[in-house]
Amino acid sequence: MSSITTHGSGARTSSGRIRPAAVLFWLLIILAPFLSAGLLHLLTGTSALRLDAFNTTWNDEVGYYRVIRLLRHEFYPKGMYGFNEDAPSHLAYGPYNIFTYLPYFVLSFVTGIDTHNFIYYSNAALAVMACLVFVVLVRPGEQEGLFTVLFMVTHLVCGRYIWSGMSESSYNFFLILFTALVLWMVRNPQASPASLKAALFVMILAVFFWNTMRPYYFPLLLVPVYMTCRRKSPLSGRAKVLFVIFAAAACAGSLGLFFFFTQYNVARYFFDSTQTETLKRLLSSGSPVTMIRQILSANLDALREIRGYLRESRWAGGISVLYFAQSLLLLLLLIRTLAAKEKKRDGRCAVLFLMLLSGAAIYEANVVLYSPVQLHRMMLAVTLSYGLLLIGLGGWERAAGELALLAVMVFLFARAPQNFRLPQADFRTLDAQAEADLRLELSGVLPLEEDPWDNTIAKLPESDSLQWEYMLPTYTSLNVCQKAVLTRLLETGTVRSKFVILDNNSELNDLCLKNKYRIVWQGYDRTMYCTRE
């Protein structure tokens, strides 16, 4: 791409030389994920250098760890991942479709898969790459660089997710990449057609990929479509048509793939209805008035939920407040830019409007079709994007956005500092020999079978003492059941999974013993039963 212009960026002196202070901030931006980890260490006493996935309090990390190892060893599941023993049409990778794991699968060839912390390392690599892309494309000046460092380092939720092993770092990478390309195009209105084509292609392809994971990001395609069709675009008429078709195909293709994987490769989750069923109910009335009432009701319910999350100091509430504050600041920036005597002719007004519209659409899709509790995941990357937009295009809004972020972080940390703690190596951590012994023991208990249900363990939802899950054979799957469902399955003797594992204190053990299920393994205060021979 062509070199970035320097209007308002402050990256170069009047003689064209790059300012040393700007370069310093570029380096700090690239290192921001590690600076954030350092800040977490100062505030919580837990260190990224002593991470231990065994001692995590979140069970999603175990799922990512096991799926990547599965992809590397067997590639395709040999058991039934899912919920309530409700099997998908095809063997599943779990509650997410295959696209979720591709970035981690690729990075696993760099990090290796021999350590249970490799998901952390992949997240750190994604975060550093995202910051590097931002610096290369935007090349912020001194003031912008300062605020970018402050923003990235104090975005402790981002740092917490990087080092917790969750997949949110993948979405963060996507939105930072997307936002960097937006700012590059705004600052390079006279970029060559070849450079613009490359930027548009990457933007559209990125939305396709990440929207296939989470079908909420397709409104972002409005931005590359606008940049393609705007009056000052250097693209030819034929190129404009092709890119509009490409964007439409990316939107349709990603949504189609998501619903295909959801229908055929993902078991029904615990929710009463899927997003597809919720959408059908919303549209079934046929009355716009009724649909508007349903949408308003969902939003009011979401606001009540957010208020409750704030009282409980939960992430979903804090991220929602940050999103609302940033949206207001972007709206004020848009109004201020429109009212300026000399309006910028680089498309920034339209970009601000379309990014606000996209963020609102993503928020509404979550609260109407999904669940407000997931706002901390879906809107986390949006708040990163909005913060960078405020820094790159704003004036006083930069400081206001940073203050809003600091207020949210101080609120969450002061009320629930345990949410910021990272899992640490301690007395519970197994040494290499103990890991090998446990892995060998479980492989003997759980031999590979032809029937997928014979490679499946039914269990209740749990979040603590999950070390044994890391040592399961890669071909073994977990089918998580709600307590009422598993109780019914045990009472009626209709468990499809060959194995059931329960906490030793669970009253469901009596049902297993009543059914004369053989005990095949005990450990970590748990007992595993074989439901058939």
C-alpha positions as CSV (number, residue, x, y, z in Angstrom):
1,M,0.0,0.0,0.0
2,S,1.1,3.5,-0.6
3,S,2.8,5.4,2.2
4,I,0.5,7.0,4.7
5,T,-0.1,10.8,4.6
6,T,0.7,12.7,7.7
7,H,-2.0,15.2,7.9
8,G,-2.8,15.6,11.6
9,S,-0.8,12.5,12.6
10,G,2.4,14.2,13.8
11,A,4.5,11.1,12.9
12,R,7.0,13.2,10.9
13,T,8.7,16.6,11.2
14,S,8.2,19.4,8.7
15,S,11.3,18.1,6.9
16,G,9.8,14.6,6.5
17,R,11.8,12.8,9.2
18,I,10.0,10.4,11.5
19,R,9.9,11.7,15.0
20,P,11.8,9.5,17.6
21,A,9.0,9.9,20.1
22,A,6.5,8.4,17.5
23,V,8.8,5.4,17.0
24,L,8.9,4.9,20.7
25,F,5.1,4.8,20.9
26,W,5.0,2.4,18.0
27,L,7.1,0.0,19.9
28,L,5.0,0.4,23.1
29,I,1.8,-0.2,21.1
30,I,3.3,-3.5,19.7
31,L,4.3,-4.5,23.2
32,A,1.0,-3.3,24.8
33,P,-0.3,-6.9,25.4
34,F,2.7,-7.6,27.6
35,L,2.5,-4.2,29.3
36,S,-1.1,-5.0,30.1
37,A,0.0,-8.3,31.5
38,G,2.5,-6.4,33.7
39,L,-0.2,-4.1,34.9
40,L,-2.3,-7.1,35.8
41,H,0.6,-8.5,37.8
42,L,1.0,-5.2,39.7
43,L,-2.7,-5.1,40.5
44,T,-3.5,-8.7,41.2
45,G,-0.1,-10.4,42.0
46,T,-0.7,-13.0,39.3
47,S,1.8,-13.2,36.5
48,A,1.7,-14.2,32.9
49,L,5.1,-15.8,33.5
50,R,3.5,-18.3,35.9
51,L,0.4,-19.2,33.9
52,D,-1.0,-22.6,34.4
53,A,-4.1,-23.6,32.4
54,F,-4.7,-26.5,34.8
55,N,-5.7,-24.1,37.5
56,T,-8.1,-22.0,35.4
57,T,-11.6,-21.2,36.7
58,W,-13.0,-21.1,33.1
59,N,-13.8,-24.3,31.3
60,D,-13.8,-22.9,27.8
61,E,-10.0,-23.0,27.7
62,V,-10.0,-26.8,28.2
63,G,-12.3,-27.0,25.2
64,Y,-10.0,-25.0,22.9
65,Y,-7.0,-27.0,24.1
66,R,-8.7,-30.3,23.4
67,V,-10.0,-29.3,20.0
68,I,-6.7,-28.1,18.7
69,R,-5.0,-31.3,19.9
70,L,-7.8,-33.2,18.2
71,L,-7.3,-31.3,14.9
72,R,-3.5,-32.1,15.1
73,H,-3.9,-35.8,16.0
74,E,-7.2,-37.2,14.6
75,F,-8.4,-34.1,12.7
76,Y,-12.1,-35.2,13.0
77,P,-14.0,-36.0,16.2
78,K,-14.4,-39.7,17.1
79,G,-16.9,-39.0,19.9
80,M,-20.1,-36.9,20.5
81,Y,-19.3,-33.3,21.6
82,G,-22.5,-31.6,22.6
83,F,-25.2,-30.9,25.2
84,N,-27.9,-32.9,26.8
85,E,-26.9,-35.8,24.5
86,D,-28.8,-34.1,21.7
87,A,-26.6,-35.1,18.8
88,P,-26.0,-33.0,15.7
89,S,-26.4,-34.5,12.3
90,H,-22.6,-34.9,12.0
91,L,-19.9,-35.3,14.6
92,A,-19.3,-31.9,16.1
93,Y,-16.4,-29.8,17.4
94,G,-18.5,-28.4,20.2
95,P,-20.6,-25.2,20.5
96,Y,-18.5,-23.3,18.0
97,N,-18.0,-24.1,14.4
98,I,-14.7,-25.0,12.8
99,F,-13.8,-21.4,11.9
100,T,-13.3,-20.5,15.6
101,Y,-10.4,-22.9,15.8
102,L,-8.5,-22.2,12.6
103,P,-6.4,-19.3,13.9
104,Y,-5.3,-21.4,16.8
105,F,-4.8,-24.5,14.7
106,V,-2.4,-22.5,12.4
107,L,-0.6,-20.9,15.4
108,S,-0.2,-24.3,17.1
109,F,2.4,-25.2,14.6
110,V,4.5,-22.3,16.0
111,T,3.7,-22.6,19.7
112,G,3.5,-26.4,19.7
113,I,0.8,-28.4,21.5
114,D,2.9,-30.2,24.1
115,T,2.2,-27.6,26.8
116,H,-1.3,-26.9,28.1
117,N,-0.6,-23.2,27.9
118,F,-0.2,-23.0,24.1
119,I,-3.6,-21.3,23.8
120,Y,-2.3,-18.5,25.9
121,Y,0.7,-18.2,23.7
122,S,-1.5,-18.2,20.6
123,N,-3.6,-15.4,22.1
124,A,-0.5,-13.3,22.9
125,A,0.8,-13.8,19.3
126,L,-2.6,-12.7,17.9
127,A,-2.5,-9.6,20.1
128,V,1.0,-8.6,19.1
129,M,0.3,-9.2,15.4
130,A,-2.9,-7.0,15.7
131,C,-0.9,-4.2,17.3
132,L,1.9,-4.5,14.7
133,V,-0.6,-4.3,11.9
134,F,-2.2,-1.2,13.5
135,V,1.2,0.5,13.7
136,V,2.2,-0.4,10.1
137,L,-1.1,0.9,8.6
138,V,-1.9,3.9,10.8
139,R,1.6,5.0,12.0
140,P,0.1,7.2,14.7
141,G,1.9,10.4,15.7
142,E,3.1,11.3,19.1
143,Q,-0.2,12.3,20.6
144,E,-2.1,9.5,18.9
145,G,0.6,7.1,19.9
146,L,0.4,8.1,23.5
147,F,-3.3,7.7,23.7
148,T,-3.2,4.4,21.8
149,V,-0.7,3.0,24.3
150,L,-2.8,4.2,27.3
151,F,-5.9,2.7,25.7
152,M,-4.5,-0.7,24.9
153,V,-2.7,-1.1,28.2
154,T,-5.7,-0.1,30.3
155,H,-8.0,-2.2,28.3
156,L,-7.5,-4.8,31.0
157,V,-10.4,-6.9,29.8
158,C,-8.4,-7.5,26.6
159,G,-5.4,-8.4,28.6
160,R,-7.4,-10.7,30.9
161,Y,-8.9,-12.5,27.9
162,I,-5.4,-12.9,26.3
163,W,-4.1,-14.6,29.3
164,S,-7.2,-16.6,30.2
165,G,-7.1,-18.7,27.1
166,M,-10.4,-17.6,25.7
167,S,-10.9,-17.1,21.9
168,E,-11.8,-13.4,22.3
169,S,-8.3,-12.5,21.2
170,S,-9.2,-13.8,17.8
171,Y,-12.1,-11.3,17.5
172,N,-9.9,-8.6,18.9
173,F,-7.3,-9.2,16.2
174,F,-10.1,-9.0,13.6
175,L,-11.5,-5.6,14.8
176,I,-8.1,-4.1,15.2
177,L,-7.2,-5.2,11.7
178,F,-10.4,-3.9,10.3
179,T,-10.2,-0.5,12.2
180,A,-6.6,-0.1,11.1
181,L,-7.6,-0.5,7.4
182,V,-10.5,1.9,7.9
183,L,-8.1,4.6,9.3
184,W,-5.6,3.8,6.5
185,M,-8.2,4.5,3.9
186,V,-9.5,7.7,5.6
187,R,-5.9,9.0,5.7
188,N,-5.1,7.9,2.2
189,P,-8.0,9.2,0.0
190,Q,-5.6,9.4,-3.0
191,A,-4.2,5.9,-2.6
192,S,-3.5,4.0,-5.7
193,P,-6.2,1.7,-7.1
194,A,-4.0,-1.3,-6.4
195,S,-3.5,-0.4,-2.8
196,L,-7.2,0.3,-2.3
197,K,-8.2,-3.0,-3.9
198,A,-5.8,-4.8,-1.5
199,A,-7.3,-3.1,1.5
200,L,-10.9,-3.7,0.5
201,F,-10.1,-7.4,-0.3
202,V,-8.6,-7.9,3.1
203,M,-11.5,-6.1,4.9
204,I,-14.2,-8.1,3.1
205,L,-12.4,-11.4,3.5
206,A,-11.8,-10.7,7.3
207,V,-15.5,-10.0,7.8
208,F,-16.4,-13.2,5.9
209,F,-14.1,-15.3,8.1
210,W,-15.0,-13.9,11.5
211,N,-18.7,-13.5,10.7
212,T,-18.8,-17.2,10.1
213,M,-17.8,-17.6,13.7
214,R,-20.2,-15.0,15.1
215,P,-23.0,-14.0,12.7
216,Y,-23.2,-10.4,13.9
217,Y,-20.3,-8.7,12.2
218,F,-21.7,-8.6,8.6
219,P,-23.0,-4.9,9.1
220,L,-19.3,-3.9,9.0
221,L,-19.4,-4.7,5.3
222,L,-21.1,-1.3,4.9
223,V,-17.8,0.4,5.4
224,P,-15.8,-1.3,2.5
225,V,-18.9,-1.0,0.3
226,Y,-19.0,2.7,0.9
227,M,-15.3,3.1,0.3
228,T,-15.8,1.2,-2.9
229,C,-18.7,3.3,-4.2
230,R,-17.9,6.8,-2.9
231,R,-17.5,9.5,-5.5
232,K,-13.8,10.1,-4.9
233,S,-13.0,6.4,-5.2
234,P,-10.1,5.8,-7.7
235,L,-11.6,2.4,-8.7
236,S,-13.1,1.8,-12.2
237,G,-16.8,1.1,-12.6
238,R,-16.1,-2.5,-13.3
239,A,-14.0,-2.8,-10.1
240,K,-16.7,-1.2,-8.1
241,V,-19.3,-3.7,-9.3
242,L,-17.0,-6.6,-8.6
243,F,-16.2,-5.5,-5.0
244,V,-19.9,-4.9,-4.2
245,I,-20.7,-8.4,-5.5
246,F,-17.8,-9.7,-3.4
247,A,-19.1,-8.0,-0.3
248,A,-22.6,-9.4,-0.9
249,A,-21.2,-12.9,-1.5
250,A,-19.1,-12.6,1.7
251,C,-22.2,-11.6,3.7
252,A,-24.4,-14.4,2.3
253,G,-21.6,-17.0,2.3
254,S,-20.6,-16.4,6.0
255,L,-24.2,-16.4,7.2
256,G,-25.0,-19.5,5.1
257,L,-22.0,-21.4,6.5
258,F,-22.8,-20.4,10.0
259,F,-26.3,-21.8,9.8
260,F,-25.1,-24.9,8.0
261,F,-22.5,-25.7,10.7
262,T,-25.0,-24.8,13.4
263,Q,-27.6,-27.2,11.9
264,Y,-25.4,-30.1,11.0
265,N,-22.2,-29.9,13.1
266,V,-23.3,-28.2,16.4
267,A,-25.4,-29.8,19.0
268,R,-28.3,-27.8,20.5
269,Y,-27.1,-25.7,23.4
270,F,-28.8,-25.2,26.8
271,F,-30.8,-22.2,25.6
272,D,-34.6,-22.7,25.1
273,S,-34.3,-21.6,21.5
274,T,-31.5,-21.0,18.9
275,Q,-30.8,-17.7,17.2
276,T,-32.6,-19.1,14.1
277,E,-35.7,-20.0,16.0
278,T,-35.7,-16.6,17.8
279,L,-35.5,-14.8,14.5
280,K,-38.3,-16.9,13.0
281,R,-40.5,-16.0,16.0
282,L,-39.7,-12.4,15.6
283,L,-40.6,-12.4,11.9
284,S,-43.6,-14.8,12.2
285,S,-46.1,-12.1,13.4
286,G,-45.9,-10.4,10.0
287,S,-46.7,-7.1,11.7
288,P,-44.0,-4.4,11.9
289,V,-45.7,-2.9,15.0
290,T,-45.5,-6.3,16.8
291,M,-41.9,-6.8,15.8
292,I,-40.9,-3.3,17.0
293,R,-42.7,-4.0,20.3
294,Q,-40.7,-7.3,20.7
295,I,-37.4,-5.5,19.9
296,L,-38.2,-2.7,22.4
297,S,-39.1,-5.3,25.0
298,A,-35.8,-7.2,24.4
299,N,-33.9,-4.0,24.8
300,L,-35.6,-3.0,28.0
301,D,-34.9,-6.5,29.3
302,A,-31.3,-6.2,28.3
303,L,-31.0,-2.8,30.1
304,R,-32.4,-4.5,33.3
305,E,-29.9,-7.3,32.8
306,I,-27.0,-4.9,32.4
307,R,-28.0,-3.1,35.6
308,G,-28.0,-6.4,37.4
309,Y,-24.6,-7.3,35.9
310,L,-23.2,-4.0,37.2
311,R,-24.6,-4.6,40.6
312,E,-22.8,-8.0,40.5
313,S,-19.7,-6.5,39.0
314,R,-19.9,-8.8,36.0
315,W,-18.0,-8.2,32.7
316,A,-21.1,-7.9,30.6
317,G,-22.3,-4.8,32.5
318,G,-18.9,-3.0,32.3
319,I,-18.4,-3.7,28.6
320,S,-21.9,-2.5,27.9
321,V,-21.4,0.8,29.7
322,L,-18.1,1.3,27.9
323,Y,-19.8,0.6,24.6
324,F,-22.6,3.2,25.4
325,A,-20.0,5.8,26.4
326,Q,-17.9,5.3,23.3
327,S,-21.0,5.4,21.0
328,L,-22.0,8.7,22.5
329,L,-18.5,10.1,22.0
330,L,-18.4,8.9,18.4
331,L,-21.8,10.5,17.8
332,L,-20.5,13.8,19.2
333,L,-17.4,13.5,17.0
334,L,-19.6,12.9,14.0
335,I,-21.8,15.9,14.8
336,R,-18.7,18.1,15.4
337,T,-17.1,17.0,12.1
338,L,-20.3,17.7,10.2
339,A,-20.6,21.1,11.7
340,A,-16.9,22.0,10.9
341,K,-16.5,24.9,8.5
342,E,-14.0,22.9,6.5
343,K,-15.3,19.4,6.3
344,K,-12.7,16.6,5.7
345,R,-13.0,15.2,2.2
346,D,-11.7,11.8,3.2
347,G,-14.9,10.0,4.0
348,R,-14.6,10.2,7.8
349,C,-18.1,11.4,8.4
350,A,-19.6,8.4,6.5
351,V,-17.1,6.1,8.2
352,L,-18.1,7.3,11.6
353,F,-21.8,7.0,10.8
354,L,-21.4,3.5,9.4
355,M,-19.3,2.2,12.2
356,L,-21.8,3.5,14.7
357,L,-24.6,1.9,12.7
358,S,-22.7,-1.4,12.6
359,G,-21.9,-1.4,16.3
360,A,-25.6,-0.7,17.1
361,A,-26.6,-3.6,14.8
362,I,-24.2,-6.0,16.5
363,Y,-25.5,-4.9,19.9
364,E,-29.2,-5.3,18.8
365,A,-28.5,-8.8,17.3
366,N,-27.1,-9.8,20.7
367,V,-29.8,-8.6,22.9
368,V,-32.7,-9.6,20.5
369,L,-31.5,-12.9,19.1
370,Y,-29.0,-14.1,21.7
371,S,-28.4,-13.1,25.3
372,P,-27.3,-9.9,27.1
373,V,-24.9,-12.0,29.2
374,Q,-22.8,-12.5,26.0
375,L,-22.3,-8.8,25.5
376,H,-18.9,-8.9,27.2
377,R,-17.7,-11.2,24.4
378,M,-19.4,-9.7,21.4
379,M,-19.0,-6.1,22.3
380,L,-15.4,-6.4,23.6
381,A,-13.9,-6.2,20.2
382,V,-16.3,-3.4,19.2
383,T,-15.1,-1.3,22.2
384,L,-11.5,-1.9,21.0
385,S,-12.5,-0.6,17.5
386,Y,-14.4,2.4,18.9
387,G,-11.5,3.3,21.1
388,L,-9.1,3.3,18.3
389,L,-11.5,5.3,16.1
390,L,-11.8,7.9,18.8
391,I,-8.0,8.2,19.0
392,G,-7.4,8.2,15.2
393,L,-10.2,10.6,14.2
394,G,-11.0,12.5,17.4
395,G,-9.7,15.5,19.3
396,W,-10.8,15.9,22.9
397,E,-12.7,12.7,22.4
398,R,-9.5,10.8,22.8
399,A,-9.1,11.8,26.4
400,A,-12.8,11.3,27.1
401,G,-12.7,7.8,25.7
402,E,-9.7,6.9,27.8
403,L,-11.4,8.3,30.9
404,A,-14.5,6.2,30.2
405,L,-12.3,3.1,29.9
406,L,-10.5,3.9,33.1
407,A,-13.8,4.5,34.9
408,V,-15.1,1.1,33.8
409,M,-11.8,-0.7,34.7
410,V,-11.6,0.9,38.1
411,F,-15.2,0.1,38.9
412,L,-14.8,-3.6,38.0
413,F,-11.5,-4.0,39.7
414,A,-12.5,-2.2,42.9
415,R,-15.7,-4.3,43.2
416,A,-14.4,-7.7,41.9
417,P,-10.6,-7.9,41.7
418,Q,-10.8,-11.7,41.6
419,N,-12.1,-11.4,38.1
420,F,-8.8,-10.0,37.0
421,R,-6.7,-12.8,38.5
422,L,-4.8,-15.2,36.2
423,P,-4.5,-18.9,36.8
424,Q,-1.1,-19.6,38.3
425,A,1.2,-22.5,38.7
426,D,1.0,-23.7,42.3
427,F,0.8,-26.9,44.4
428,R,-2.0,-28.2,42.3
429,T,0.1,-28.2,39.1
430,L,1.2,-31.6,37.9
431,D,4.8,-32.3,36.9
432,A,5.6,-33.8,33.5
433,Q,5.8,-37.3,34.8
434,A,2.4,-37.1,36.6
435,E,0.8,-35.7,33.4
436,A,2.2,-38.6,31.4
437,D,1.0,-41.2,34.0
438,L,-2.5,-39.7,34.1
439,R,-2.7,-39.5,30.3
440,L,-1.6,-43.2,30.0
441,E,-4.1,-44.2,32.8
442,L,-7.1,-42.5,31.0
443,S,-6.1,-43.9,27.7
444,G,-6.4,-47.4,29.2
445,V,-9.8,-46.6,30.6
446,L,-11.1,-45.0,27.4
447,P,-10.0,-47.1,24.4
448,L,-10.8,-45.9,20.9
449,E,-14.1,-47.5,19.7
450,E,-16.1,-47.6,16.4
451,D,-19.3,-46.2,17.8
452,P,-18.9,-42.4,18.6
453,W,-21.1,-42.8,21.7
454,D,-18.5,-45.3,23.0
455,N,-15.9,-42.4,22.9
456,T,-18.2,-40.0,24.8
457,I,-18.4,-39.0,28.5
458,A,-21.6,-37.5,29.9
459,K,-21.0,-34.9,32.6
460,L,-22.5,-32.0,34.4
461,P,-21.4,-28.4,33.8
462,E,-18.4,-27.5,36.0
463,S,-15.6,-25.0,36.1
464,D,-13.0,-26.0,38.8
465,S,-10.5,-28.8,39.1
466,L,-10.5,-29.7,35.5
467,Q,-7.0,-31.0,35.2
468,W,-8.2,-34.5,34.3
469,E,-9.9,-33.1,31.2
470,Y,-6.5,-32.0,29.8
471,M,-5.3,-35.6,30.0
472,L,-8.2,-37.3,28.2
473,P,-7.3,-39.0,24.9
474,T,-7.8,-36.7,22.0
475,Y,-10.5,-38.9,20.5
476,T,-12.7,-38.7,23.6
477,S,-15.6,-36.3,23.7
478,L,-17.5,-34.7,26.5
479,N,-21.3,-34.3,26.3
480,V,-22.3,-31.8,28.9
481,C,-25.8,-32.3,30.4
482,Q,-28.0,-30.1,32.6
483,K,-28.6,-31.8,36.0
484,A,-32.3,-32.4,35.3
485,V,-31.6,-34.0,32.0
486,L,-28.8,-36.3,33.3
487,T,-31.0,-37.2,36.2
488,R,-33.7,-38.3,33.8
489,L,-31.3,-40.2,31.6
490,L,-29.9,-42.1,34.6
491,E,-33.3,-42.8,36.1
492,T,-34.6,-44.2,32.8
493,G,-31.3,-45.9,32.0
494,T,-31.2,-44.2,28.6
495,V,-27.7,-42.6,28.8
496,R,-26.2,-42.9,25.3
497,S,-22.7,-42.0,26.4
498,K,-20.7,-45.1,27.4
499,F,-19.2,-43.2,30.3
500,V,-20.6,-40.9,33.0
501,I,-18.3,-38.8,35.3
502,L,-19.7,-37.2,38.5
503,D,-18.4,-35.3,41.5
504,N,-18.1,-37.7,44.4
505,N,-20.6,-35.6,46.4
506,S,-23.3,-35.7,43.7
507,E,-26.5,-37.5,44.6
508,L,-26.5,-38.8,41.1
509,N,-23.9,-41.4,42.1
510,D,-26.7,-43.3,43.8
511,L,-28.4,-43.6,40.4
512,C,-25.3,-45.0,38.8
513,L,-24.8,-47.5,41.5
514,K,-28.5,-48.5,41.4
515,N,-28.0,-49.1,37.7
516,K,-25.0,-51.3,38.5
517,Y,-22.7,-49.1,36.4
518,R,-19.1,-50.3,36.9
519,I,-16.6,-47.8,38.3
520,V,-13.7,-47.5,35.9
521,W,-11.7,-44.5,37.3
522,Q,-11.6,-42.2,40.3
523,G,-9.6,-39.0,40.7
524,Y,-9.9,-35.3,41.4
525,D,-12.8,-36.0,43.7
526,R,-14.7,-37.5,40.8
527,T,-15.9,-41.0,39.8
528,M,-16.3,-42.3,36.3
529,Y,-18.8,-45.0,35.5
530,C,-19.1,-47.3,32.4
531,T,-22.8,-47.5,31.4
532,R,-22.4,-50.7,29.3
533,E,-19.7,-53.3,28.6
